[in-house]
Each structure stands twice: as C-alpha cells, then as structure tokens.
Amino acid sequence: MFVEDILKLKDQLLNPKRSDEFVVPLYVEGWRYFKVKVGNKYCFLTPLVGGNRTKKRLSSFKQELKETYWSAATWHSGRQGKRPRNWKNLYA
C-alpha cells in the first residue's frame, strides 16, 4: 500500500522543486500520509488526519525523501523473489 504510493511520486521525492505540493506517506511517529509543501528554505508537513503542521529544513528533508524512496524501491524489488542485479537501474 505505502510502497506503491511512494514509487508513484518518484520525481517529486528525488528532486523536489519550490512550490511543489503533494501527498506522500512518511514515517513520522508511525506511517502516516502527509501533505507536503516545499518552499525556499523549508518544507511544511501537514498530516491528513490529526496532528499539527511541522516545519523542516529543506536540505535535511531532501535526504529523508531520498531515503524513503530508495527503501520503498528495495522493498518492492525484493517482493518479486530474488532481486535482479540491475535493480537500482530499474528504479532510478
């Protein structure tokens, strides 16, 4: 469920641009869906259900988004049995 949603947002997760808005599942105190707004220096995370808006530094949040995408790609490639040798090229 979460893995497929993360893989669909590949372009926005690997290279977020200023003024992008998207909904993505992230692991913050458990897996939750967040509405993400990207600004100049900061990202704003608003949970879709409950909670308050969180402000994160853009440079550290980009790293967190990359880690989320690549961990989802690892899980997805492992679901299909043995992971092929070039699995990173298939998801890059």
N, C-alpha and C positions, 0 to 999 in steps of 0.2 A: 504494500500500500504506500508507505512513505518512500520506498526506494524508487518506484516508478515516477512518483511526483517530483522527486529530486532530479532524476535523469532528464525529465522533460524540460527543466529550466536550466539546461547546461550553459547557454550563452550568458544568461544573467548571473549565474553563480560564479563562473570562471572569470568574467570580465564585467563587473557591474559599472554602469555609467551614471553620471549625475542625473538626477531627476527620474531615475527608474523607480517603478513601484511594482511589486509582485508579492504573491503569497507563496510561502515555502515552509515545509516542516523543518524545524530546527530542534536540537536537543538543548533545551534550557530548562533545568529542573524537570526533566522528562520530555518526551517527544510531544511537541505542540505545533500547531500551524500559526505562523506569524505573517502579518502584513509588513513588508519591508519597504521603507522609503530611503533612497540613497541621496545624500546631499553632498556638499563640497568637502567637508571635513568629517562629518558624522553620518551614521545610519540610525534610523529610528525604527525600533521593533515594537509593533503593537500586536499582542496576542488576539486571535479572533474570538476566543472565549475567555473571559475573565482576565484579571491582571491589569497592570499599568504599562504605559509606554516606557520603553527603555532606550537610552541614548548610548551608542557605542562609537568608538573611534573607527573611522573608515579603514585605516591601514590594518588594524588588527582584525577587523571584521571580514576583510577580503580574504585573509588567511583562513579564518574559520569557515567561510563559504567554500573555499577550495578543498579543505579537509572533509567537509560534509559531502561534497560531490564525489571525491575520489573514494571515500569509504563506501558510498552507495554503489559506485561502479564496481568496486571489489566484491561487494555482497552479490550484486546482480550477476556478475560473470561467474561467480562460484556456484550459483544456483543451478547452472546448466550442466552440472557434472564437473569434470576436470577442466580447469581454466586453461584456455589456449595460451601459447607462448606470446602471441602478439596482442593480448587482451587490452593493454593500455592504448594501443593504436586504434582499436575499435571504439573506444570511449573518448578519445582525445578530439 
